[in-house]
Amino acid sequence: MGLVTFREERCKGCGLCVEFCPKKIIVLADHFNVLGFHPATATDLSRCTGCGICAWMCPDVVIEVDWNGGKPPGERGESPA
């Protein structure tokens, strides 16, 4: 399981992370951030695998993934999705 954090104040709401999340747990929030966009947020972190696809797709580098054990899933002998 991974821990995903979003820097909502920097998110422009492009939706790339929403589109590419294999577990479909990322959505655009109902509220606005300081830039006037609906920021991305995770709905159910318990389902997050820590694959990092959302962070790779984010053009504004607002997503951070903390992998348990300090290694991405593929380097722990697990499936990333």
mmCIF file of the N, C-alpha and C atoms, coordinates in Angstrom:
data_MODEL
# 
_entry.id   MODEL 
# 
loop_
_atom_site.group_PDB 
_atom_site.id 
_atom_site.type_symbol 
_atom_site.label_atom_id 
_atom_site.label_alt_id 
_atom_site.label_comp_id 
_atom_site.label_asym_id 
_atom_site.label_entity_id 
_atom_site.label_seq_id 
_atom_site.pdbx_PDB_ins_code 
_atom_site.Cartn_x 
_atom_site.Cartn_y 
_atom_site.Cartn_z 
_atom_site.occupancy 
_atom_site.B_iso_or_equiv 
_atom_site.pdbx_formal_charge 
_atom_site.auth_seq_id 
_atom_site.auth_comp_id 
_atom_site.auth_asym_id 
_atom_site.auth_atom_id 
_atom_site.pdbx_PDB_model_num 
ATOM 1   N N  . MET A 1 1  ? 0.847   -1.174 0.000   1.00 0.00 ? 1  MET A N  1 
ATOM 2   C CA . MET A 1 1  ? 0.000   0.000  0.000   1.00 0.00 ? 1  MET A CA 1 
ATOM 3   C C  . MET A 1 1  ? 0.892   1.236  0.000   1.00 0.00 ? 1  MET A C  1 
ATOM 4   N N  . GLY A 1 2  ? 0.502   2.240  -0.755  1.00 0.00 ? 2  GLY A N  1 
ATOM 5   C CA . GLY A 1 2  ? 1.246   3.485  -0.798  1.00 0.00 ? 2  GLY A CA 1 
ATOM 6   C C  . GLY A 1 2  ? 0.468   4.605  -0.141  1.00 0.00 ? 2  GLY A C  1 
ATOM 7   N N  . LEU A 1 3  ? 1.175   5.643  0.181   1.00 0.00 ? 3  LEU A N  1 
ATOM 8   C CA . LEU A 1 3  ? 0.530   6.826  0.730   1.00 0.00 ? 3  LEU A CA 1 
ATOM 9   C C  . LEU A 1 3  ? 0.732   7.952  -0.264  1.00 0.00 ? 3  LEU A C  1 
ATOM 10  N N  . VAL A 1 4  ? -0.353  8.425  -0.836  1.00 0.00 ? 4  VAL A N  1 
ATOM 11  C CA . VAL A 1 4  ? -0.302  9.478  -1.840  1.00 0.00 ? 4  VAL A CA 1 
ATOM 12  C C  . VAL A 1 4  ? -0.726  10.788 -1.199  1.00 0.00 ? 4  VAL A C  1 
ATOM 13  N N  . THR A 1 5  ? 0.058   11.836 -1.436  1.00 0.00 ? 5  THR A N  1 
ATOM 14  C CA . THR A 1 5  ? -0.316  13.160 -0.954  1.00 0.00 ? 5  THR A CA 1 
ATOM 15  C C  . THR A 1 5  ? -0.335  14.120 -2.136  1.00 0.00 ? 5  THR A C  1 
ATOM 16  N N  . PHE A 1 6  ? -1.259  15.053 -2.083  1.00 0.00 ? 6  PHE A N  1 
ATOM 17  C CA . PHE A 1 6  ? -1.441  16.042 -3.133  1.00 0.00 ? 6  PHE A CA 1 
ATOM 18  C C  . PHE A 1 6  ? -1.192  17.432 -2.573  1.00 0.00 ? 6  PHE A C  1 
ATOM 19  N N  . ARG A 1 7  ? -0.423  18.230 -3.267  1.00 0.00 ? 7  ARG A N  1 
ATOM 20  C CA . ARG A 1 7  ? -0.270  19.642 -2.903  1.00 0.00 ? 7  ARG A CA 1 
ATOM 21  C C  . ARG A 1 7  ? -1.381  20.398 -3.625  1.00 0.00 ? 7  ARG A C  1 
ATOM 22  N N  . GLU A 1 8  ? -2.547  20.401 -2.983  1.00 0.00 ? 8  GLU A N  1 
ATOM 23  C CA . GLU A 1 8  ? -3.752  20.945 -3.607  1.00 0.00 ? 8  GLU A CA 1 
ATOM 24  C C  . GLU A 1 8  ? -3.589  22.384 -4.084  1.00 0.00 ? 8  GLU A C  1 
ATOM 25  N N  . GLU A 1 9  ? -2.805  23.173 -3.360  1.00 0.00 ? 9  GLU A N  1 
ATOM 26  C CA . GLU A 1 9  ? -2.676  24.586 -3.719  1.00 0.00 ? 9  GLU A CA 1 
ATOM 27  C C  . GLU A 1 9  ? -1.976  24.788 -5.065  1.00 0.00 ? 9  GLU A C  1 
ATOM 28  N N  . ARG A 1 10 ? -1.264  23.755 -5.564  1.00 0.00 ? 10 ARG A N  1 
ATOM 29  C CA . ARG A 1 10 ? -0.556  23.871 -6.835  1.00 0.00 ? 10 ARG A CA 1 
ATOM 30  C C  . ARG A 1 10 ? -1.248  23.144 -7.984  1.00 0.00 ? 10 ARG A C  1 
ATOM 31  N N  . CYS A 1 11 ? -2.281  22.365 -7.697  1.00 0.00 ? 11 CYS A N  1 
ATOM 32  C CA . CYS A 1 11 ? -2.955  21.550 -8.702  1.00 0.00 ? 11 CYS A CA 1 
ATOM 33  C C  . CYS A 1 11 ? -3.812  22.414 -9.620  1.00 0.00 ? 11 CYS A C  1 
ATOM 34  N N  . LYS A 1 12 ? -3.685  22.187 -10.936 1.00 0.00 ? 12 LYS A N  1 
ATOM 35  C CA . LYS A 1 12 ? -4.500  22.937 -11.894 1.00 0.00 ? 12 LYS A CA 1 
ATOM 36  C C  . LYS A 1 12 ? -5.698  22.130 -12.388 1.00 0.00 ? 12 LYS A C  1 
ATOM 37  N N  . GLY A 1 13 ? -5.900  20.946 -11.803 1.00 0.00 ? 13 GLY A N  1 
ATOM 38  C CA . GLY A 1 13 ? -7.088  20.158 -12.118 1.00 0.00 ? 13 GLY A CA 1 
ATOM 39  C C  . GLY A 1 13 ? -7.126  19.615 -13.533 1.00 0.00 ? 13 GLY A C  1 
ATOM 40  N N  . CYS A 1 14 ? -5.983  19.252 -14.093 1.00 0.00 ? 14 CYS A N  1 
ATOM 41  C CA . CYS A 1 14 ? -5.950  18.771 -15.478 1.00 0.00 ? 14 CYS A CA 1 
ATOM 42  C C  . CYS A 1 14 ? -6.614  17.407 -15.630 1.00 0.00 ? 14 CYS A C  1 
ATOM 43  N N  . GLY A 1 15 ? -6.624  16.603 -14.562 1.00 0.00 ? 15 GLY A N  1 
ATOM 44  C CA . GLY A 1 15 ? -7.294  15.319 -14.588 1.00 0.00 ? 15 GLY A CA 1 
ATOM 45  C C  . GLY A 1 15 ? -6.474  14.147 -15.108 1.00 0.00 ? 15 GLY A C  1 
ATOM 46  N N  . LEU A 1 16 ? -5.194  14.361 -15.418 1.00 0.00 ? 16 LEU A N  1 
ATOM 47  C CA . LEU A 1 16 ? -4.373  13.250 -15.905 1.00 0.00 ? 16 LEU A CA 1 
ATOM 48  C C  . LEU A 1 16 ? -4.242  12.145 -14.857 1.00 0.00 ? 16 LEU A C  1 
ATOM 49  N N  . CYS A 1 17 ? -4.071  12.526 -13.607 1.00 0.00 ? 17 CYS A N  1 
ATOM 50  C CA . CYS A 1 17 ? -3.961  11.523 -12.545 1.00 0.00 ? 17 CYS A CA 1 
ATOM 51  C C  . CYS A 1 17 ? -5.271  10.748 -12.392 1.00 0.00 ? 17 CYS A C  1 
ATOM 52  N N  . VAL A 1 18 ? -6.378  11.453 -12.552 1.00 0.00 ? 18 VAL A N  1 
ATOM 53  C CA . VAL A 1 18 ? -7.697  10.811 -12.462 1.00 0.00 ? 18 VAL A CA 1 
ATOM 54  C C  . VAL A 1 18 ? -7.829  9.769  -13.564 1.00 0.00 ? 18 VAL A C  1 
ATOM 55  N N  . GLU A 1 19 ? -7.455  10.139 -14.760 1.00 0.00 ? 19 GLU A N  1 
ATOM 56  C CA . GLU A 1 19 ? -7.574  9.258  -15.919 1.00 0.00 ? 19 GLU A CA 1 
ATOM 57  C C  . GLU A 1 19 ? -6.704  8.012  -15.811 1.00 0.00 ? 19 GLU A C  1 
ATOM 58  N N  . PHE A 1 20 ? -5.486  8.158  -15.301 1.00 0.00 ? 20 PHE A N  1 
ATOM 59  C CA . PHE A 1 20 ? -4.533  7.063  -15.339 1.00 0.00 ? 20 PHE A CA 1 
ATOM 60  C C  . PHE A 1 20 ? -4.419  6.245  -14.052 1.00 0.00 ? 20 PHE A C  1 
ATOM 61  N N  . CYS A 1 21 ? -5.115  6.617  -12.994 1.00 0.00 ? 21 CYS A N  1 
ATOM 62  C CA . CYS A 1 21 ? -5.074  5.823  -11.762 1.00 0.00 ? 21 CYS A CA 1 
ATOM 63  C C  . CYS A 1 21 ? -5.697  4.453  -12.022 1.00 0.00 ? 21 CYS A C  1 
ATOM 64  N N  . PRO A 1 22 ? -4.917  3.367  -11.876 1.00 0.00 ? 22 PRO A N  1 
ATOM 65  C CA . PRO A 1 22 ? -5.470  2.040  -12.173 1.00 0.00 ? 22 PRO A CA 1 
ATOM 66  C C  . PRO A 1 22 ? -6.572  1.609  -11.210 1.00 0.00 ? 22 PRO A C  1 
ATOM 67  N N  . LYS A 1 23 ? -6.590  2.145  -10.007 1.00 0.00 ? 23 LYS A N  1 
ATOM 68  C CA . LYS A 1 23 ? -7.621  1.796  -9.026  1.00 0.00 ? 23 LYS A CA 1 
ATOM 69  C C  . LYS A 1 23 ? -8.807  2.764  -9.049  1.00 0.00 ? 23 LYS A C  1 
ATOM 70  N N  . LYS A 1 24 ? -8.693  3.832  -9.845  1.00 0.00 ? 24 LYS A N  1 
ATOM 71  C CA . LYS A 1 24 ? -9.766  4.833  -9.996  1.00 0.00 ? 24 LYS A CA 1 
ATOM 72  C C  . LYS A 1 24 ? -10.193 5.425  -8.648  1.00 0.00 ? 24 LYS A C  1 
ATOM 73  N N  . ILE A 1 25 ? -9.206  5.756  -7.814  1.00 0.00 ? 25 ILE A N  1 
ATOM 74  C CA . ILE A 1 25 ? -9.512  6.337  -6.502  1.00 0.00 ? 25 ILE A CA 1 
ATOM 75  C C  . ILE A 1 25 ? -9.222  7.834  -6.447  1.00 0.00 ? 25 ILE A C  1 
ATOM 76  N N  . ILE A 1 26 ? -8.768  8.412  -7.560  1.00 0.00 ? 26 ILE A N  1 
ATOM 77  C CA . ILE A 1 26 ? -8.469  9.841  -7.594  1.00 0.00 ? 26 ILE A CA 1 
ATOM 78  C C  . ILE A 1 26 ? -9.602  10.569 -8.313  1.00 0.00 ? 26 ILE A C  1 
ATOM 79  N N  . VAL A 1 27 ? -10.055 11.647 -7.713  1.00 0.00 ? 27 VAL A N  1 
ATOM 80  C CA . VAL A 1 27 ? -11.124 12.468 -8.276  1.00 0.00 ? 27 VAL A CA 1 
ATOM 81  C C  . VAL A 1 27 ? -10.726 13.940 -8.160  1.00 0.00 ? 27 VAL A C  1 
ATOM 82  N N  . LEU A 1 28 ? -11.437 14.780 -8.887  1.00 0.00 ? 28 LEU A N  1 
ATOM 83  C CA . LEU A 1 28 ? -11.267 16.219 -8.714  1.00 0.00 ? 28 LEU A CA 1 
ATOM 84  C C  . LEU A 1 28 ? -12.244 16.669 -7.630  1.00 0.00 ? 28 LEU A C  1 
ATOM 85  N N  . ALA A 1 29 ? -11.742 17.391 -6.671  1.00 0.00 ? 29 ALA A N  1 
ATOM 86  C CA . ALA A 1 29 ? -12.536 17.815 -5.512  1.00 0.00 ? 29 ALA A CA 1 
ATOM 87  C C  . ALA A 1 29 ? -13.644 18.788 -5.921  1.00 0.00 ? 29 ALA A C  1 
ATOM 88  N N  . ASP A 1 30 ? -14.658 18.889 -5.078  1.00 0.00 ? 30 ASP A N  1 
ATOM 89  C CA . ASP A 1 30 ? -15.755 19.830 -5.315  1.00 0.00 ? 30 ASP A CA 1 
ATOM 90  C C  . ASP A 1 30 ? -15.344 21.267 -5.017  1.00 0.00 ? 30 ASP A C  1 
ATOM 91  N N  . HIS A 1 31 ? -14.374 21.449 -4.114  1.00 0.00 ? 31 HIS A N  1 
ATOM 92  C CA . HIS A 1 31 ? -13.959 22.793 -3.719  1.00 0.00 ? 31 HIS A CA 1 
ATOM 93  C C  . HIS A 1 31 ? -12.877 23.332 -4.670  1.00 0.00 ? 31 HIS A C  1 
ATOM 94  N N  . PHE A 1 32 ? -12.626 24.619 -4.591  1.00 0.00 ? 32 PHE A N  1 
ATOM 95  C CA . PHE A 1 32 ? -11.596 25.268 -5.393  1.00 0.00 ? 32 PHE A CA 1 
ATOM 96  C C  . PHE A 1 32 ? -10.333 25.468 -4.559  1.00 0.00 ? 32 PHE A C  1 
ATOM 97  N N  . ASN A 1 33 ? -9.174  25.433 -5.223  1.00 0.00 ? 33 ASN A N  1 
ATOM 98  C CA . ASN A 1 33 ? -7.933  25.771 -4.531  1.00 0.00 ? 33 ASN A CA 1 
ATOM 99  C C  . ASN A 1 33 ? -7.658  27.262 -4.709  1.00 0.00 ? 33 ASN A C  1 
ATOM 100 N N  . VAL A 1 34 ? -6.516  27.734 -4.245  1.00 0.00 ? 34 VAL A N  1 
ATOM 101 C CA . VAL A 1 34 ? -6.198  29.162 -4.306  1.00 0.00 ? 34 VAL A CA 1 
ATOM 102 C C  . VAL A 1 34 ? -6.018  29.657 -5.741  1.00 0.00 ? 34 VAL A C  1 
ATOM 103 N N  . LEU A 1 35 ? -5.788  28.735 -6.673  1.00 0.00 ? 35 LEU A N  1 
ATOM 104 C CA . LEU A 1 35 ? -5.632  29.112 -8.079  1.00 0.00 ? 35 LEU A CA 1 
ATOM 105 C C  . LEU A 1 35 ? -6.968  29.129 -8.822  1.00 0.00 ? 35 LEU A C  1 
ATOM 106 N N  . GLY A 1 36 ? -8.026  28.680 -8.143  1.00 0.00 ? 36 GLY A N  1 
ATOM 107 C CA . GLY A 1 36 ? -9.345  28.671 -8.756  1.00 0.00 ? 36 GLY A CA 1 
ATOM 108 C C  . GLY A 1 36 ? -9.681  27.384 -9.499  1.00 0.00 ? 36 GLY A C  1 
ATOM 109 N N  . PHE A 1 37 ? -8.924  26.323 -9.250  1.00 0.00 ? 37 PHE A N  1 
ATOM 110 C CA . PHE A 1 37 ? -9.157  25.027 -9.893  1.00 0.00 ? 37 PHE A CA 1 
ATOM 111 C C  . PHE A 1 37 ? -9.685  24.017 -8.875  1.00 0.00 ? 37 PHE A C  1 
ATOM 112 N N  . HIS A 1 38 ? -10.330 22.988 -9.388  1.00 0.00 ? 38 HIS A N  1 
ATOM 113 C CA . HIS A 1 38 ? -10.735 21.853 -8.558  1.00 0.00 ? 38 HIS A CA 1 
ATOM 114 C C  . HIS A 1 38 ? -9.526  20.929 -8.456  1.00 0.00 ? 38 HIS A C  1 
ATOM 115 N N  . PRO A 1 39 ? -8.908  20.820 -7.285  1.00 0.00 ? 39 PRO A N  1 
ATOM 116 C CA . PRO A 1 39 ? -7.697  19.994 -7.165  1.00 0.00 ? 39 PRO A CA 1 
ATOM 117 C C  . PRO A 1 39 ? -8.007  18.495 -7.085  1.00 0.00 ? 39 PRO A C  1 
ATOM 118 N N  . ALA A 1 40 ? -7.018  17.705 -7.453  1.00 0.00 ? 40 ALA A N  1 
ATOM 119 C CA . ALA A 1 40 ? -7.147  16.257 -7.362  1.00 0.00 ? 40 ALA A CA 1 
ATOM 120 C C  . ALA A 1 40 ? -7.011  15.822 -5.902  1.00 0.00 ? 40 ALA A C  1 
ATOM 121 N N  . THR A 1 41 ? -7.715  14.755 -5.577  1.00 0.00 ? 41 THR A N  1 
ATOM 122 C CA . THR A 1 41 ? -7.643  14.186 -4.241  1.00 0.00 ? 41 THR A CA 1 
ATOM 123 C C  . THR A 1 41 ? -7.976  12.697 -4.324  1.00 0.00 ? 41 THR A C  1 
ATOM 124 N N  . ALA A 1 42 ? -7.504  11.919 -3.376  1.00 0.00 ? 42 ALA A N  1 
ATOM 125 C CA . ALA A 1 42 ? -7.789  10.479 -3.338  1.00 0.00 ? 42 ALA A CA 1 
ATOM 126 C C  . ALA A 1 42 ? -9.007  10.222 -2.467  1.00 0.00 ? 42 ALA A C  1 
ATOM 127 N N  . THR A 1 43 ? -9.865  9.323  -2.920  1.00 0.00 ? 43 THR A N  1 
ATOM 128 C CA . THR A 1 43 ? -11.097 9.036  -2.191  1.00 0.00 ? 43 THR A CA 1 
ATOM 129 C C  . THR A 1 43 ? -10.951 7.891  -1.196  1.00 0.00 ? 43 THR A C  1 
ATOM 130 N N  . ASP A 1 44 ? -10.069 6.937  -1.484  1.00 0.00 ? 44 ASP A N  1 
ATOM 131 C CA . ASP A 1 44 ? -9.931  5.757  -0.618  1.00 0.00 ? 44 ASP A CA 1 
ATOM 132 C C  . ASP A 1 44 ? -8.468  5.321  -0.604  1.00 0.00 ? 44 ASP A C  1 
ATOM 133 N N  . LEU A 1 45 ? -7.678  5.912  0.268   1.00 0.00 ? 45 LEU A N  1 
ATOM 134 C CA . LEU A 1 45 ? -6.244  5.613  0.308   1.00 0.00 ? 45 LEU A CA 1 
ATOM 135 C C  . LEU A 1 45 ? -5.944  4.160  0.662   1.00 0.00 ? 45 LEU A C  1 
ATOM 136 N N  . SER A 1 46 ? -6.885  3.468  1.276   1.00 0.00 ? 46 SER A N  1 
ATOM 137 C CA . SER A 1 46 ? -6.644  2.064  1.611   1.00 0.00 ? 46 SER A CA 1 
ATOM 138 C C  . SER A 1 46 ? -6.544  1.200  0.356   1.00 0.00 ? 46 SER A C  1 
ATOM 139 N N  . ARG A 1 47 ? -7.051  1.685  -0.759  1.00 0.00 ? 47 ARG A N  1 
ATOM 140 C CA . ARG A 1 47 ? -6.986  0.942  -2.025  1.00 0.00 ? 47 ARG A CA 1 
ATOM 141 C C  . ARG A 1 47 ? -5.781  1.342  -2.871  1.00 0.00 ? 47 ARG A C  1 
ATOM 142 N N  . CYS A 1 48 ? -5.038  2.350  -2.441  1.00 0.00 ? 48 CYS A N  1 
ATOM 143 C CA . CYS A 1 48 ? -3.868  2.812  -3.197  1.00 0.00 ? 48 CYS A CA 1 
ATOM 144 C C  . CYS A 1 48 ? -2.761  1.758  -3.126  1.00 0.00 ? 48 CYS A C  1 
ATOM 145 N N  . THR A 1 49 ? -2.218  1.399  -4.292  1.00 0.00 ? 49 THR A N  1 
ATOM 146 C CA . THR A 1 49 ? -1.139  0.413  -4.353  1.00 0.00 ? 49 THR A CA 1 
ATOM 147 C C  . THR A 1 49 ? 0.237   1.061  -4.288  1.00 0.00 ? 49 THR A C  1 
ATOM 148 N N  . GLY A 1 50 ? 0.280   2.380  -4.420  1.00 0.00 ? 50 GLY A N  1 
ATOM 149 C CA . GLY A 1 50 ? 1.558   3.080  -4.433  1.00 0.00 ? 50 GLY A CA 1 
ATOM 150 C C  . GLY A 1 50 ? 2.300   2.931  -5.745  1.00 0.00 ? 50 GLY A C  1 
ATOM 151 N N  . CYS A 1 51 ? 1.578   2.652  -6.826  1.00 0.00 ? 51 CYS A N  1 
ATOM 152 C CA . CYS A 1 51 ? 2.219   2.409  -8.120  1.00 0.00 ? 51 CYS A CA 1 
ATOM 153 C C  . CYS A 1 51 ? 2.946   3.638  -8.646  1.00 0.00 ? 51 CYS A C  1 
ATOM 154 N N  . GLY A 1 52 ? 2.483   4.839  -8.281  1.00 0.00 ? 52 GLY A N  1 
ATOM 155 C CA . GLY A 1 52 ? 3.153   6.070  -8.689  1.00 0.00 ? 52 GLY A CA 1 
ATOM 156 C C  . GLY A 1 52 ? 2.764   6.594  -10.053 1.00 0.00 ? 52 GLY A C  1 
ATOM 157 N N  . ILE A 1 53 ? 1.842   5.935  -10.739 1.00 0.00 ? 53 ILE A N  1 
ATOM 158 C CA . ILE A 1 53 ? 1.434   6.402  -12.072 1.00 0.00 ? 53 ILE A CA 1 
ATOM 159 C C  . ILE A 1 53 ? 0.878   7.815  -12.002 1.00 0.00 ? 53 ILE A C  1 
ATOM 160 N N  . CYS A 1 54 ? 0.101   8.108  -10.980 1.00 0.00 ? 54 CYS A N  1 
ATOM 161 C CA . CYS A 1 54 ? -0.467  9.451  -10.843 1.00 0.00 ? 54 CYS A CA 1 
ATOM 162 C C  . CYS A 1 54 ? 0.631   10.507 -10.761 1.00 0.00 ? 54 CYS A C  1 
ATOM 163 N N  . ALA A 1 55 ? 1.662   10.225 -9.986  1.00 0.00 ? 55 ALA A N  1 
ATOM 164 C CA . ALA A 1 55 ? 2.767   11.176 -9.831  1.00 0.00 ? 55 ALA A CA 1 
ATOM 165 C C  . ALA A 1 55 ? 3.546   11.330 -11.127 1.00 0.00 ? 55 ALA A C  1 
ATOM 166 N N  . TRP A 1 56 ? 3.736   10.241 -11.852 1.00 0.00 ? 56 TRP A N  1 
ATOM 167 C CA . TRP A 1 56 ? 4.449   10.324 -13.130 1.00 0.00 ? 56 TRP A CA 1 
ATOM 168 C C  . TRP A 1 56 ? 3.675   11.137 -14.152 1.00 0.00 ? 56 TRP A C  1 
ATOM 169 N N  . MET A 1 57 ? 2.353   11.061 -14.118 1.00 0.00 ? 57 MET A N  1 
ATOM 170 C CA . MET A 1 57 ? 1.521   11.747 -15.102 1.00 0.00 ? 57 MET A CA 1 
ATOM 171 C C  . MET A 1 57 ? 1.319   13.228 -14.783 1.00 0.00 ? 57 MET A C  1 
ATOM 172 N N  . CYS A 1 58 ? 1.538   13.627 -13.543 1.00 0.00 ? 58 CYS A N  1 
ATOM 173 C CA . CYS A 1 58 ? 1.245   15.002 -13.126 1.00 0.00 ? 58 CYS A CA 1 
ATOM 174 C C  . CYS A 1 58 ? 2.265   15.990 -13.706 1.00 0.00 ? 58 CYS A C  1 
ATOM 175 N N  . PRO A 1 59 ? 1.822   16.903 -14.573 1.00 0.00 ? 59 PRO A N  1 
ATOM 176 C CA . PRO A 1 59 ? 2.748   17.858 -15.183 1.00 0.00 ? 59 PRO A CA 1 
ATOM 177 C C  . PRO A 1 59 ? 3.234   18.939 -14.218 1.00 0.00 ? 59 PRO A C  1 
ATOM 178 N N  . ASP A 1 60 ? 2.551   19.091 -13.096 1.00 0.00 ? 60 ASP A N  1 
ATOM 179 C CA . ASP A 1 60 ? 2.918   20.136 -12.141 1.00 0.00 ? 60 ASP A CA 1 
ATOM 180 C C  . ASP A 1 60 ? 3.587   19.600 -10.881 1.00 0.00 ? 60 ASP A C  1 
ATOM 181 N N  . VAL A 1 61 ? 3.881   18.325 -10.848 1.00 0.00 ? 61 VAL A N  1 
ATOM 182 C CA . VAL A 1 61 ? 4.586   17.669 -9.744  1.00 0.00 ? 61 VAL A CA 1 
ATOM 183 C C  . VAL A 1 61 ? 3.927   17.986 -8.391  1.00 0.00 ? 61 VAL A C  1 
ATOM 184 N N  . VAL A 1 62 ? 2.619   17.804 -8.336  1.00 0.00 ? 62 VAL A N  1 
ATOM 185 C CA . VAL A 1 62 ? 1.901   18.073 -7.088  1.00 0.00 ? 62 VAL A CA 1 
ATOM 186 C C  . VAL A 1 62 ? 1.598   16.800 -6.294  1.00 0.00 ? 62 VAL A C  1 
ATOM 187 N N  . ILE A 1 63 ? 1.953   15.637 -6.841  1.00 0.00 ? 63 ILE A N  1 
ATOM 188 C CA . ILE A 1 63 ? 1.641   14.366 -6.198  1.00 0.00 ? 63 ILE A CA 1 
ATOM 189 C C  . ILE A 1 63 ? 2.923   13.707 -5.723  1.00 0.00 ? 63 ILE A C  1 
ATOM 190 N N  . GLU A 1 64 ? 2.905   13.275 -4.468  1.00 0.00 ? 64 GLU A N  1 
ATOM 191 C CA . GLU A 1 64 ? 4.026   12.530 -3.912  1.00 0.00 ? 64 GLU A CA 1 
ATOM 192 C C  . GLU A 1 64 ? 3.525   11.175 -3.452  1.00 0.00 ? 64 GLU A C  1 
ATOM 193 N N  . VAL A 1 65 ? 4.317   10.138 -3.716  1.00 0.00 ? 65 VAL A N  1 
ATOM 194 C CA . VAL A 1 65 ? 3.972   8.789  -3.287  1.00 0.00 ? 65 VAL A CA 1 
ATOM 195 C C  . VAL A 1 65 ? 5.031   8.318  -2.309  1.00 0.00 ? 65 VAL A C  1 
ATOM 196 N N  . ASP A 1 66 ? 4.580   7.898  -1.130  1.00 0.00 ? 66 ASP A N  1 
ATOM 197 C CA . ASP A 1 66 ? 5.479   7.348  -0.119  1.00 0.00 ? 66 ASP A CA 1 
ATOM 198 C C  . ASP A 1 66 ? 5.273   5.846  -0.128  1.00 0.00 ? 66 ASP A C  1 
ATOM 199 N N  . TRP A 1 67 ? 6.273   5.113  -0.611  1.00 0.00 ? 67 TRP A N  1 
ATOM 200 C CA . TRP A 1 67 ? 6.179   3.669  -0.675  1.00 0.00 ? 67 TRP A CA 1 
ATOM 201 C C  . TRP A 1 67 ? 6.593   3.072  0.653   1.00 0.00 ? 67 TRP A C  1 
ATOM 202 N N  . ASN A 1 68 ? 5.821   2.130  1.131   1.00 0.00 ? 68 ASN A N  1 
ATOM 203 C CA . ASN A 1 68 ? 6.186   1.405  2.360   1.00 0.00 ? 68 ASN A CA 1 
ATOM 204 C C  . ASN A 1 68 ? 7.503   0.687  2.114   1.00 0.00 ? 68 ASN A C  1 
ATOM 205 N N  . GLY A 1 69 ? 8.430   0.829  3.032   1.00 0.00 ? 69 GLY A N  1 
ATOM 206 C CA . GLY A 1 69 ? 9.724   0.196  2.877   1.00 0.00 ? 69 GLY A CA 1 
ATOM 207 C C  . GLY A 1 69 ? 10.684  0.989  2.018   1.00 0.00 ? 69 GLY A C  1 
ATOM 208 N N  . GLY A 1 70 ? 10.234  2.140  1.504   1.00 0.00 ? 70 GLY A N  1 
ATOM 209 C CA . GLY A 1 70 ? 11.109  2.992  0.727   1.00 0.00 ? 70 GLY A CA 1 
ATOM 210 C C  . GLY A 1 70 ? 11.353  2.546  -0.697  1.00 0.00 ? 70 GLY A C  1 
ATOM 211 N N  . LYS A 1 71 ? 10.633  1.517  -1.176  1.00 0.00 ? 71 LYS A N  1 
ATOM 212 C CA . LYS A 1 71 ? 10.831  1.037  -2.537  1.00 0.00 ? 71 LYS A CA 1 
ATOM 213 C C  . LYS A 1 71 ? 9.498   0.981  -3.266  1.00 0.00 ? 71 LYS A C  1 
ATOM 214 N N  . PRO A 1 72 ? 9.499   1.316  -4.561  1.00 0.00 ? 72 PRO A N  1 
ATOM 215 C CA . PRO A 1 72 ? 8.276   1.178  -5.356  1.00 0.00 ? 72 PRO A CA 1 
ATOM 216 C C  . PRO A 1 72 ? 7.844   -0.283 -5.429  1.00 0.00 ? 72 PRO A C  1 
ATOM 217 N N  . PRO A 1 73 ? 6.569   -0.545 -5.724  1.00 0.00 ? 73 PRO A N  1 
ATOM 218 C CA . PRO A 1 73 ? 6.058   -1.907 -5.738  1.00 0.00 ? 73 PRO A CA 1 
ATOM 219 C C  . PRO A 1 73 ? 6.856   -2.864 -6.604  1.00 0.00 ? 73 PRO A C  1 
ATOM 220 N N  . GLY A 1 74 ? 7.287   -2.476 -7.771  1.00 0.00 ? 74 GLY A N  1 
ATOM 221 C CA . GLY A 1 74 ? 8.028   -3.356 -8.658  1.00 0.00 ? 74 GLY A CA 1 
ATOM 222 C C  . GLY A 1 74 ? 9.350   -3.809 -8.100  1.00 0.00 ? 74 GLY A C  1 
ATOM 223 N N  . GLU A 1 75 ? 9.908   -3.046 -7.178  1.00 0.00 ? 75 GLU A N  1 
ATOM 224 C CA . GLU A 1 75 ? 11.194  -3.394 -6.580  1.00 0.00 ? 75 GLU A CA 1 
ATOM 225 C C  . GLU A 1 75 ? 11.017  -4.177 -5.271  1.00 0.00 ? 75 GLU A C  1 
ATOM 226 N N  . ARG A 1 76 ? 9.764   -4.422 -4.864  1.00 0.00 ? 76 ARG A N  1 
ATOM 227 C CA . ARG A 1 76 ? 9.504   -5.205 -3.653  1.00 0.00 ? 76 ARG A CA 1 
ATOM 228 C C  . ARG A 1 76 ? 8.985   -6.588 -4.015  1.00 0.00 ? 76 ARG A C  1 
ATOM 229 N N  . GLY A 1 77 ? 8.959   -6.914 -5.300  1.00 0.00 ? 77 GLY A N  1 
ATOM 230 C CA . GLY A 1 77 ? 8.450   -8.210 -5.731  1.00 0.00 ? 77 GLY A CA 1 
ATOM 231 C C  . GLY A 1 77 ? 6.942   -8.262 -5.796  1.00 0.00 ? 77 GLY A C  1 
ATOM 232 N N  . GLU A 1 78 ? 6.272   -7.086 -5.894  1.00 0.00 ? 78 GLU A N  1 
ATOM 233 C CA . GLU A 1 78 ? 4.824   -7.028 -5.978  1.00 0.00 ? 78 GLU A CA 1 
ATOM 234 C C  . GLU A 1 78 ? 4.419   -6.502 -7.339  1.00 0.00 ? 78 GLU A C  1 
ATOM 235 N N  . SER A 1 79 ? 3.176   -6.713 -7.678  1.00 0.00 ? 79 SER A N  1 
ATOM 236 C CA . SER A 1 79 ? 2.622   -6.123 -8.885  1.00 0.00 ? 79 SER A CA 1 
ATOM 237 C C  . SER A 1 79 ? 2.325   -4.656 -8.624  1.00 0.00 ? 79 SER A C  1 
ATOM 238 N N  . PRO A 1 80 ? 2.677   -3.728 -9.534  1.00 0.00 ? 80 PRO A N  1 
ATOM 239 C CA . PRO A 1 80 ? 2.444   -2.308 -9.295  1.00 0.00 ? 80 PRO A CA 1 
ATOM 240 C C  . PRO A 1 80 ? 0.998   -1.890 -9.371  1.00 0.00 ? 80 PRO A C  1 
ATOM 241 N N  . ALA A 1 81 ? 0.126   -2.680 -9.947  1.00 0.00 ? 81 ALA A N  1 
ATOM 242 C CA . ALA A 1 81 ? -1.272  -2.276 -10.041 1.00 0.00 ? 81 ALA A CA 1 
ATOM 243 C C  . ALA A 1 81 ? -2.124  -3.349 -9.584  1.00 0.00 ? 81 ALA A C  1 
# 
